[in-house]
Amino acid sequence: MPARAPHVTEKGYKYMITAFDSWNYPPQDLTLDLGEIHVWRVSLAQTESCLQSLQQTLSTDERTKAEAFRFAKGRSQFIVSRGALRAILSRYLNISSHILRFDYNPYGKPSLIAAQGGNTLRFNLSHSGNMALIAITKNRDIGVDVEGINPKFPCLEIAEKFFSPLENTVLRSLPEHLQPRAFFTCWTRKEAYIKAVGKGLSIPLNQFDVSLAPGEPAALLNVEENPDEASRWSLIELIPSSDMVAAVAVAGDSSKLHCWQWTGEF
């Protein structure tokens, strides 16, 4: 298990990956048991030979999407993120990555087709800059989001438009030098939750509350239209690098967490 710092809350233990050197290389006999959560950290800066090999595993529609990118960097990052997703899923399923097929819900969230374990193996992907995170579990909804911390971002202005009244109050109460990290911490937790639910931005970001203060355990605090909703979900804070924050939202318990570093295998 990776090194973790526990936080005790009313719902039990919540965990935060506190250092980016806690991301371990996976074992050869990798398994995913019921109740476990695996999060993979993927570098999107790969060699040209790796990029070409990953591109060969993509479906026709994925290659079309890749070619639609105007700039080479965006194109290569898309190829690596989708190719790595295929490579990682294929390890759990023991089938070739190039034959994996995906369905998409009405809001665009992908899942494996039922014949390839789509009803059991659940996943979500997010990327920012040169890094992607892929979260995987079984038999329950999951979402992940990662963001780079931009200290010059107009945090208070954007928060006023998208965060809840409670979140804005907490954010404005913090010292100015802590506000950027708190803003992106809040943003990743909110994005992870709506991605886990699978309805994207059709869920207004200002109609539910998440924790964001430094040192406060990651938590979904309240959902305006459903008071029981918050008790169904766990949020996990991840620190994939010193200048990034990330979050995973998962239905149910979050105590069995493993964080892996993708090594470029396919």
C-alpha positions in Angstrom: 0.0 0.0 0.0 1.2 3.5 -0.7 2.1 5.8 2.2 -1.0 7.7 3.4 -2.0 10.2 5.9 -5.3 9.4 7.6 -8.0 11.8 8.5 -10.7 10.7 10.9 -14.2 11.9 10.1 -17.7 11.1 11.3 -17.9 8.5 8.4 -14.6 6.9 9.3 -11.2 7.2 7.8 -10.5 9.4 4.8 -7.1 9.3 3.1 -4.9 11.8 1.3 -1.9 10.8 -0.8 0.5 13.3 0.6 3.5 13.0 -1.7 4.0 12.2 -5.4 6.7 9.7 -4.5 3.9 7.5 -3.0 2.9 6.3 -6.5 4.3 2.8 -6.8 5.0 0.6 -9.8 2.3 -2.1 -10.1 3.0 -5.8 -9.5 3.1 -8.2 -12.4 0.1 -10.1 -10.9 -2.1 -7.1 -10.7 -5.6 -7.7 -9.5 -8.5 -5.5 -8.6 -10.6 -6.9 -5.7 -14.2 -5.8 -4.8 -14.0 -2.6 -2.7 -10.6 -1.6 -4.0 -9.8 1.7 -5.9 -6.9 1.9 -8.2 -5.6 5.3 -9.4 -3.0 5.4 -12.2 -0.7 8.3 -12.8 0.3 8.6 -16.5 2.9 10.9 -17.9 1.6 12.3 -21.3 5.2 13.1 -22.4 6.1 9.9 -24.1 8.7 8.9 -26.7 7.8 9.0 -30.4 8.0 5.2 -30.6 5.6 4.8 -27.6 3.3 7.3 -29.2 3.2 5.4 -32.5 2.6 2.1 -30.7 -0.3 3.6 -28.6 -1.9 5.1 -31.7 -2.1 1.7 -33.3 -4.3 0.5 -30.4 -6.9 3.3 -30.9 -10.2 2.8 -32.6 -11.1 4.6 -35.8 -13.2 7.2 -34.0 -10.4 7.8 -31.5 -7.9 8.4 -34.3 -10.3 10.8 -36.0 -10.6 12.7 -32.7 -6.8 12.8 -32.4 -6.4 14.2 -35.9 -8.9 17.0 -35.2 -6.4 18.6 -32.7 -4.9 21.7 -34.3 -1.6 21.4 -32.4 0.7 18.4 -32.2 1.0 18.6 -28.4 -2.7 18.2 -27.9 -2.9 15.4 -30.4 -0.1 13.5 -28.7 -1.6 14.0 -25.3 -4.9 12.6 -26.5 -3.2 9.6 -28.0 -1.3 8.8 -24.9 -4.2 9.3 -22.5 -6.5 7.1 -24.5 -3.8 4.6 -25.4 -2.8 4.3 -21.7 -6.4 3.9 -20.7 -6.7 1.0 -23.1 -3.4 -0.5 -22.0 -4.4 -0.3 -18.3 -7.9 -1.7 -18.8 -6.5 -4.6 -20.8 -4.3 -5.7 -17.8 -7.4 -6.2 -15.7 -9.4 -7.9 -18.5 -6.6 -10.0 -20.0 -7.6 -9.0 -23.5 -5.7 -7.0 -26.2 -6.0 -3.3 -25.8 -6.9 -2.6 -29.4 -10.1 -4.7 -29.3 -11.6 -2.8 -26.3 -14.8 -1.0 -27.2 -16.6 1.8 -25.4 -20.1 3.0 -25.0 -21.0 6.5 -24.0 -23.9 7.7 -21.9 -26.0 10.7 -23.0 -23.6 13.1 -21.2 -20.5 11.6 -22.9 -19.1 9.5 -20.0 -17.4 6.4 -21.5 -17.8 2.8 -20.2 -16.7 -0.5 -21.6 -19.3 -2.4 -23.6 -21.2 -5.0 -21.5 -19.5 -7.9 -23.3 -16.1 -6.7 -22.1 -17.0 -6.1 -18.5 -18.7 -2.7 -18.7 -21.2 -3.7 -16.0 -18.4 -4.6 -13.6 -15.2 -2.6 -14.3 -15.8 1.1 -13.9 -13.3 3.8 -14.7 -12.8 7.5 -15.3 -10.0 9.6 -16.8 -8.8 13.2 -16.4 -5.7 15.1 -17.6 -4.1 18.4 -17.1 -0.8 19.6 -18.6 1.5 16.6 -19.1 -0.3 14.3 -16.6 -3.4 12.1 -16.7 -5.0 10.2 -13.9 -7.1 7.1 -14.4 -9.4 5.8 -11.6 -10.7 2.3 -11.7 -13.0 0.2 -9.4 -15.7 -2.5 -9.6 -19.5 -2.3 -9.5 -19.8 1.3 -8.5 -19.6 4.8 -10.0 -16.3 6.6 -9.9 -15.0 10.0 -11.1 -11.6 11.7 -11.1 -10.3 15.2 -11.8 -6.7 16.7 -11.8 -5.8 20.3 -12.2 -2.6 22.3 -12.2 -2.4 25.1 -9.6 -2.2 28.5 -11.3 -1.4 31.1 -8.6 -2.4 33.9 -11.1 -5.8 32.5 -11.8 -8.8 34.8 -11.0 -10.0 32.4 -8.3 -12.4 34.6 -6.4 -14.0 35.8 -9.6 -14.6 32.3 -11.0 -15.7 31.0 -7.6 -18.4 33.6 -7.4 -19.9 32.3 -10.7 -19.6 28.5 -10.0 -19.1 27.7 -6.3 -21.8 27.5 -3.7 -22.3 30.3 -1.1 -20.7 28.1 1.6 -17.6 27.4 -0.6 -17.3 31.1 -1.4 -17.4 32.0 2.2 -14.7 29.5 3.1 -12.5 30.5 0.2 -12.7 34.2 1.0 -11.9 33.6 4.6 -8.5 32.1 3.8 -5.3 34.1 3.5 -4.7 35.2 0.0 -1.6 33.0 -0.6 -3.7 29.9 0.3 -6.7 30.8 -2.0 -5.3 29.3 -5.3 -4.7 25.9 -3.9 -8.0 25.9 -2.1 -9.8 27.0 -5.2 -8.3 24.1 -7.3 -8.9 21.7 -4.5 -12.6 22.6 -4.5 -12.8 22.5 -8.3 -11.3 19.0 -8.5 -13.6 17.7 -5.8 -16.7 19.1 -7.5 -15.6 17.9 -11.0 -14.8 14.4 -9.6 -18.3 14.2 -8.1 -20.2 15.2 -11.2 -18.1 12.9 -13.4 -18.8 10.0 -11.0 -22.5 10.7 -11.2 -22.1 10.8 -15.0 -24.2 13.8 -15.7 -21.4 16.4 -16.2 -22.2 20.1 -16.0 -25.9 19.4 -16.2 -25.5 19.3 -12.4 -25.0 23.0 -11.4 -21.7 23.3 -9.5 -23.2 25.8 -7.1 -26.0 23.4 -5.9 -23.7 21.2 -3.8 -21.0 21.8 -1.2 -17.5 20.2 -0.9 -14.8 20.8 1.7 -11.9 22.9 0.6 -10.0 24.4 3.6 -6.4 23.4 4.0 -6.0 20.3 6.2 -9.8 19.6 6.1 -10.7 16.0 5.0 -12.1 15.7 1.5 -15.8 15.4 1.7 -19.1 15.9 -0.1 -20.9 18.0 2.5 -24.3 18.6 1.1 -26.4 18.3 -2.1 -29.1 20.9 -2.3 -31.9 18.8 -3.8 -31.1 15.5 -2.1 -30.1 15.6 1.6 -29.2 11.9 1.6 -26.9 12.1 -1.4 -23.7 13.2 0.5 -23.7 10.0 2.7 -23.5 7.8 -0.5 -20.2 9.2 -1.6 -16.5 9.3 -0.6 -14.1 11.9 -1.8 -10.3 11.3 -1.8 -7.7 14.0 -2.2 -4.6 13.1 -4.3 -1.4 15.1 -4.8 0.0 13.8 -8.1 2.8 16.4 -8.1 3.9 19.4 -6.1 2.0 21.9 -8.3 -1.1 19.8 -8.9 -4.1 18.7 -7.0 -6.6 15.9 -7.8 -9.7 14.2 -6.4 -11.5 10.9 -6.7 -15.2 10.5 -6.0 -16.5 7.0 -5.5 -19.9 5.6 -4.4 -19.4 3.9 -1.0 -16.2 3.3 1.0 -12.8 4.6 0.0 -10.4 2.9 2.4 -8.9 0.4 0.0 -6.8 2.7 -2.2 -3.8 1.9 -4.4 -2.0 4.5 -6.5 0.1 3.2 -9.4 2.6 4.7 -11.8 2.0 3.7 -15.4 5.3 2.6 -16.9 4.4 2.9 -20.6 3.6 -0.8 -21.1 1.0 -1.7 -23.8 
